[in-house]
Amino acid sequence: MERQRCTYTFRKGKRGFTLLEVLLVLVLIGILFGLISYTFYSLVTNSLSLAKDSERLKEDASLLWNIQRKILSSKSIYLEKDKLFIITSAGDYYEGMVKCAYIYKDGILYYYEFPYPYGDIRFYEEDKLIKLGRFDTFSFRAYKGGNFYDTFDGIPELIYVKMNNREFVIRIL
């Protein structure tokens, strides 16, 4: 019996991966991780932006509700384009009838409240203004008898509140 000889043949230069193949795999893995990290970063950024926008919308809705509550329980209203003065029974800090004001100046909305509603409705003390927040725009308009007024004294049918380029309507009558 003849013995078979076992021979192994290796081809020269094919013992592993070439440098080009390794670099190609590393580039593809880098691109994959780059896409995954960009997607994750975008999701986190959009989520934080949505949370911030939601919080701002909640604060704006709360402010608008507070203004509406005061207007609907008002005895007297005087408004100018960027100021709203109200004698109302719906004060935030004092019980009974109060004089309150919303004053928008220099991009900031302020609130003023005084417990005694006597004297000029337009009077307020600068040093007692409470800062409510920063707004791009904030203005008031009154509607009565088919006409719009930027300055109004009395109780209108509607008050339009423009807040950050959104307009809201408060129906009084």
Secondary structure, 3 states (H helix, E strand, C coil): CCCCCCCCCCCCCCCCCCHHHHHHHHHHHHHHHHHHHHHHHHHHHHHHHHHHHHHHHHHHHHHHHHHHHHHHCEEEEEEECCEEEEEECCCCCCCCCEEEEEEEECCEEEEEEECCCCCCCCCCCHHHCEEEEECCCEEEEEEECCEEECCEECCCCEEEEEECCEEEEEECC
